[in-house]
Amino acid sequence: MKITVAGAGHGGLAAGALLSKNGHDVTVYEKNDRDSLGHDWEDRFTFSLLSDITGEEIPDDSWRYRGDCAFVSPSYRTRVVINYTDENRQKIMQRKTVMKMLLDFAEKCGVRFRFNTEVLSAVTENGAVTGIRTADGEILSDLVIDAAGVFSPVRTSLPDSFNIEKTPSRGDVFYARRAYYNKIGDTVPDIPFEVFLCHNREQGLSWCCINRDSVDILIGRIDPPGDDLINKHLEKFRKDHPCTGETVLHGGYDGVIPVRRPLSLMVADGYAAVGDSAFMTTPMNGMGIDLSLNAGKLLAETIGASGKADIDTLWKYNRDFHLLYGGITSKNEGLKNALLEMPGEGVDFLFDSAVIQSSDLAGAGSKTSVSSLLGKFVRGMKAPKYFFALLGGLMKGAKMKKAFESAPVKYDRDAVNAWQEAVKSTVLPVTRS
Ligand SMILES: Cc1cc2nc3c(=O)[nH]c(=O)nc-3n(C[C@H](O)[C@H](O)[C@H](O)COP(=O)(O)OP(=O)(O)OC[C@H]3O[C@@H](n4cnc5c(N)ncnc54)[C@H](O)[C@@H]3O)c2cc1C
């Protein structure tokens, strides 16, 4: 089968490599050059997934442990500290190395690359995706794997009749600027990593992590924050942490992170989306590498078993993804949106009254459930408005998980449309600005 991968996203590289190894003819079209791929910073994900896919060891000099973490309330009054143990301490790895390992593996498996080639749109015919359009013309193939990220031109150019969601709503993505600044002095605090929820009462979060030789600052909001706001916060971080220098050592640019449920429908005849192009991240923390790699593997296994790329075959990938990962990760969209809907004083109350505790924050909300919250009923009743808003978000999340996991077993257009509507009805929209 001739397969085109649009964008060298993580899941697309994993799927493309495994499919090429399985005898398919795979070419990746990527708008940037090879050396510039992968963010210039460190990220957290499950390292064993990458080494299992590539068959390579993680290089010793590419990763380190992150220190203990404190979540700080909007008023700065309450700090919830997470002391990690040796077993669950967070490991972070240079993203450039992640990318290099995936690219090397894909090349080794026989994948061809066309770098510096921008994909402009999908090519479609009779309800099927038949290829991609680039400045050099149309490239036709049996399957297009869409790994071109959150604003993929392939997904966004699909005709409405495909019923694949094109544009994220407000609150679905997070606009972040991240930079590592030079560090003045060599002191590292006991709790080096501070995360500020609803930072400065704005909708989003920021973090400041004091490393041995740098200070890693991220400022993210659901509306693009702009230079003035970022500079204002940087000034405050420098005042609070005078060890933060002015020189950018790594990063220093903007990134967009999906923080929402995945696409309900992510396939069509000749088309499958993976990674950020299908919004495959954990809504509370925007982690997407694990989900992208798992989805890439799942897609390759689905196609490998059948050698086909029609919607009936690809639907199995779609459904299996939701059963294995989509349902469980979508669950915390309700919690995230309930917090985004709440004014800063509400989030302060949840922190100050210990309605939100370290167990809720350590797992990015995965351990927070309707029953765990009901256990805090008495404390929550001091401000019922906020307690019930949080409870409402968790209930929506639980319904969303159930809806995702009830996808029809076989592809049937009417049944899938009805199921998509059922998923949509469980969304808690972000209306506060
Ligand atoms: C600041 C920040 C911090 C993050 N931290 C973490 C973390 O700690 N852990 C974690 O798991 N995730 C993290 N993420 C999220 C993570 O980056 C993504 O979820 C993950 O990379 C999966 O995305 P992807 O590979 O599908 O898409 P992308 O990484 O966006 O890759 C898409 C690729 O397609 C290419 N492309 C785009 N448009 C075109 C086009 N028109 N033509 C050709 N090529 C195109 C791009 O150049 C890129 O190479 C973070 C993201 C950001 C921005």
The ligand as an SDF file (V2000), in Angstrom:
LIG
                    3D

 53 58  0  0  0  0  0  0  0  0999 V2000
    5.2700   23.9010   25.7320 C   0  0  0  0  0  0  0  0  0  0  0  0
    4.8580   22.4730   25.4990 C   0  0  0  0  0  0  0  0  0  0  0  0
    5.1590   21.5290   26.4610 C   0  0  0  0  0  0  0  0  0  0  0  0
    4.7500   20.2050   26.3070 C   0  0  0  0  0  0  0  0  0  0  0  0
    5.0980   19.2880   27.2430 N   0  0  0  0  0  0  0  0  0  0  0  0
    4.7770   17.9890   27.0720 C   0  0  0  0  0  0  0  0  0  0  0  0
    5.2320   16.9890   27.9920 C   0  0  0  0  0  0  0  0  0  0  0  0
    5.9450   17.2740   28.9660 O   0  0  0  0  0  0  0  0  0  0  0  0
    4.8570   15.7080   27.7680 N   0  0  0  0  0  0  0  0  0  0  0  0
    4.0740   15.3520   26.7080 C   0  0  0  0  0  0  0  0  0  0  0  0
    3.7610   14.1710   26.5600 O   0  0  0  0  0  0  0  0  0  0  0  0
    3.6470   16.2780   25.8200 N   0  0  0  0  0  0  0  0  0  0  0  0
    3.9800   17.5780   25.9720 C   0  0  0  0  0  0  0  0  0  0  0  0
    3.5550   18.5020   25.0440 N   0  0  0  0  0  0  0  0  0  0  0  0
    2.6080   18.0870   23.9810 C   0  0  0  0  0  0  0  0  0  0  0  0
    3.3360   17.3580   22.8780 C   0  0  0  0  0  0  0  0  0  0  0  0
    4.2640   18.2450   22.2910 O   0  0  0  0  0  0  0  0  0  0  0  0
    2.3880   16.8380   21.7890 C   0  0  0  0  0  0  0  0  0  0  0  0
    1.1960   16.3590   22.3200 O   0  0  0  0  0  0  0  0  0  0  0  0
    3.0970   15.7200   21.0340 C   0  0  0  0  0  0  0  0  0  0  0  0
    4.2360   16.2550   20.4400 O   0  0  0  0  0  0  0  0  0  0  0  0
    2.2620   15.0870   19.9530 C   0  0  0  0  0  0  0  0  0  0  0  0
    2.0990   15.9940   18.9030 O   0  0  0  0  0  0  0  0  0  0  0  0
    2.3250   15.5450   17.3850 P   0  0  0  0  0  0  0  0  0  0  0  0
    3.6280   14.8760   17.2570 O   0  0  0  0  0  0  0  0  0  0  0  0
    1.1230   14.8580   16.9280 O   0  0  0  0  0  0  0  0  0  0  0  0
    2.3330   16.9590   16.6860 O   0  0  0  0  0  0  0  0  0  0  0  0
    3.4920   18.0120   16.5870 P   0  0  0  0  0  0  0  0  0  0  0  0
    4.5010   17.8330   17.6620 O   0  0  0  0  0  0  0  0  0  0  0  0
    2.8290   19.3450   16.4610 O   0  0  0  0  0  0  0  0  0  0  0  0
    4.1760   17.6450   15.2030 O   0  0  0  0  0  0  0  0  0  0  0  0
    3.5590   17.9750   13.9770 C   0  0  0  0  0  0  0  0  0  0  0  0
    4.6000   17.9350   12.8820 C   0  0  0  0  0  0  0  0  0  0  0  0
    3.9490   18.2830   11.6650 O   0  0  0  0  0  0  0  0  0  0  0  0
    4.6760   19.3070   11.0100 C   0  0  0  0  0  0  0  0  0  0  0  0
    3.7360   20.1040   10.2450 N   0  0  0  0  0  0  0  0  0  0  0  0
    2.7900   20.9540   10.7240 C   0  0  0  0  0  0  0  0  0  0  0  0
    2.1200   21.5300    9.6970 N   0  0  0  0  0  0  0  0  0  0  0  0
    2.6520   21.0070    8.5630 C   0  0  0  0  0  0  0  0  0  0  0  0
    2.3840   21.2100    7.1830 C   0  0  0  0  0  0  0  0  0  0  0  0
    1.4420   22.0710    6.7610 N   0  0  0  0  0  0  0  0  0  0  0  0
    3.1170   20.5270    6.2910 N   0  0  0  0  0  0  0  0  0  0  0  0
    4.0840   19.6520    6.6870 C   0  0  0  0  0  0  0  0  0  0  0  0
    4.3970   19.4550    7.9650 N   0  0  0  0  0  0  0  0  0  0  0  0
    3.6700   20.1030    8.9080 C   0  0  0  0  0  0  0  0  0  0  0  0
    5.3610   20.0890   12.1330 C   0  0  0  0  0  0  0  0  0  0  0  0
    6.4820   20.7850   11.6560 O   0  0  0  0  0  0  0  0  0  0  0  0
    5.7220   18.9540   13.0890 C   0  0  0  0  0  0  0  0  0  0  0  0
    6.9530   18.3760   12.7510 O   0  0  0  0  0  0  0  0  0  0  0  0
    3.9930   19.8270   25.1570 C   0  0  0  0  0  0  0  0  0  0  0  0
    3.7140   20.7780   24.1690 C   0  0  0  0  0  0  0  0  0  0  0  0
    4.1600   22.0800   24.3260 C   0  0  0  0  0  0  0  0  0  0  0  0
    3.8640   23.0860   23.2320 C   0  0  0  0  0  0  0  0  0  0  0  0
  1  2  1  0
  2  3  1  0
  2 52  2  0
  3  4  2  0
  4  5  1  0
  4 50  1  0
  5  6  2  0
  6  7  1  0
  6 13  1  0
  7  8  2  0
  7  9  1  0
  9 10  1  0
 10 11  2  0
 10 12  1  0
 12 13  2  0
 13 14  1  0
 14 15  1  0
 14 50  1  0
 15 16  1  0
 16 17  1  0
 16 18  1  0
 18 19  1  0
 18 20  1  0
 20 21  1  0
 20 22  1  0
 22 23  1  0
 23 24  1  0
 24 25  2  0
 24 26  1  0
 24 27  1  0
 27 28  1  0
 28 29  2  0
 28 30  1  0
 28 31  1  0
 31 32  1  0
 32 33  1  0
 33 34  1  0
 33 48  1  0
 34 35  1  0
 35 36  1  0
 35 46  1  0
 36 37  1  0
 36 45  1  0
 37 38  2  0
 38 39  1  0
 39 40  1  0
 39 45  2  0
 40 41  1  0
 40 42  2  0
 42 43  1  0
 43 44  2  0
 44 45  1  0
 46 47  1  0
 46 48  1  0
 48 49  1  0
 50 51  2  0
 51 52  1  0
 52 53  1  0
M  END
$$$$
